[in-house]
Amino acid sequence: MRAVVLALVVLAAVLRANGIGQGLPGLYDPDEPLFLINALELLAKQTLMPGWFGHPGITTLYLLGASDLLVFLGGRIAGLWSTTGEFAARLYEDPSLVVLAGRAAIAVLALGVIAATARLGARLGDARAGVAAALLLAVSPLHTEISALVRTDIMVSLFCMLAMLAAVRIVHERRQRDLIVAGLWMGTAVSTKWPGAILALAPLLTWCWAWRHDRSRWLSGAAMLAAAILLAMAVLMPPLWLQPQDVWEALRNEVQPAHVGATGGDWLFNLGWYVRALWDRGLGWAALLVPVGAVLLIRHRQMPAILTLLLPVMALVALLCSQANVWQRWLVLPLPMLALLAGFGLSGLARQLSASRHGLIMASVGVTLAVPMGLASWSEGTARANPTQARAVAYMLSHVPAGSRITVEMLAFPLLKGNWTIRYPFGPVGCVDGRQLLAGKVNHDDAAGAQRGKQKLVLGTINPARVESCWTDYAIIHDADRWLAEAERYPQEAAVYRAFIDGGTVIGDFRSIPGVSAGPRTLVIRLGPQPPSTLR
């Protein structure tokens, strides 16, 4: 089985490497710059206190800080730079090295998630189900996409899987040491992303089951688990005990009653949305096996799997469905557990069909389910390597005259090569000098203040009264379609985008092409002399 798991890890690595350089040297993902900039500030200020801890994302920032340090030391040895000042200047011209290092680190951890998934299946008594789950996870288009971006989702998933592995040992060996290990991993998970806390149910339930004949141990076990979780959080999250009010405010700011393009509905609506996402990009046809696996675990009273896997993932899905917003990436945390349920479902059905050909049936069906997803993952990776925003930027570089004034709403570092005046949206103040922003001369605290109360720093969220500060000769926008699709909910933001589209001539319209180019519709607009009077 080890050789098979190793082969799956290699397959997953190949799929995740395809398109991992997406957009570089530009940064077009809406969330990556937040993590990358904060990690660089840890090094610049030589501190363990990040300027942002909304997810809270502490472990991700520390990982990025470590990878940035390795890039700096490697470049210094290679003679690319000799001081931190030269290093920073090079990065603000082209951040590709640190971005690739960060993405590669996340991708490696994603491979760890796949290996841990296979291991958990074996620990729960069905190694073939674990391998099937690892295969589904390796080729999952959603998991592949998020594995190649700097976000917190992969890290929290890995830490939770490690906690679950410790939780299984509790069932069989009833050791306090395993409970403490599970708690430390859970504390690390919570320090990465808050929702991971719900999966502490796994070690808690397994402890109570292991000591079901001695309930006096339940309370002490729960206290021990909580202490281990808090200890890990206290060590990893200095702001938790040094700046508790700031942590609370950051947590509150993360809660949004609505988000353009991601506003959910009631619990049932959200559940249906996630089921469709699981079908479309998570597990494909294998999603049908998830309820089969759940039913079989209950029917055969496989308590270790029920307590470690089924009940915790049900609680996590219930939590996700109760939120105001819905995001595909939120499925990344429960995805290994859902894949394991699918693996158990496939294994149970194969065994009922023919016990003697159990392995052959599983292999045949598993490959049949995996091939379409693997092809989709490869196609999507190829398309991500050629984002719509990068195509629009390339068009501007070759078609916009030198000396022009341009407005951009993305971190398009290649535009620094042009002899242009660049404006960038900055919330209530309107637009600011984009060259200073891209060159790292805008303070991060100022950026955080500009974004407070806004969903993103894009043209739609500027103060309409300051639109003239953004009105230039040309504009490149990539966020218009989302706001225009919800114009009734966001009339002010939609009006700003309409002003830019109607107040000029679209000279470049770049859209996604399956297997060729991915990303939002990106427009290059030659603006008229003045913004529409309705916004002046």
Secondary structure as UniProt FT lines:
FT   HELIX           2..17
FT   TURN            18..25
FT   HELIX           32..45
FT   HELIX           58..78
FT   HELIX           84..93
FT   HELIX           96..123
FT   TURN            124..125
FT   HELIX           127..139
FT   HELIX           141..147
FT   HELIX           153..173
FT   HELIX           176..190
FT   TURN            191..192
FT   HELIX           194..200
FT   HELIX           201..210
FT   TURN            211..213
FT   HELIX           216..236
FT   HELIX           238..242
FT   HELIX           244..254
FT   TURN            260..262
FT   HELIX           267..277
FT   HELIX           278..282
FT   HELIX           284..288
FT   HELIX           289..299
FT   TURN            300..301
FT   HELIX           303..305
FT   HELIX           306..310
FT   HELIX           311..321
FT   HELIX           328..332
FT   TURN            333..334
FT   HELIX           335..353
FT   TURN            356..357
FT   HELIX           358..384
FT   HELIX           388..399
FT   TURN            402..403
FT   STRAND          405..408
FT   HELIX           413..417
FT   STRAND          421..425
FT   HELIX           427..429
FT   STRAND          431..433
FT   HELIX           434..438
FT   TURN            439..440
FT   HELIX           444..451
FT   TURN            452..453
FT   HELIX           459..461
FT   HELIX           464..470
FT   STRAND          474..477
FT   HELIX           480..485
FT   TURN            486..489
FT   HELIX           491..502
FT   STRAND          504..510
FT   TURN            514..516
FT   STRAND          522..527
FT   HELIX           533..535
//
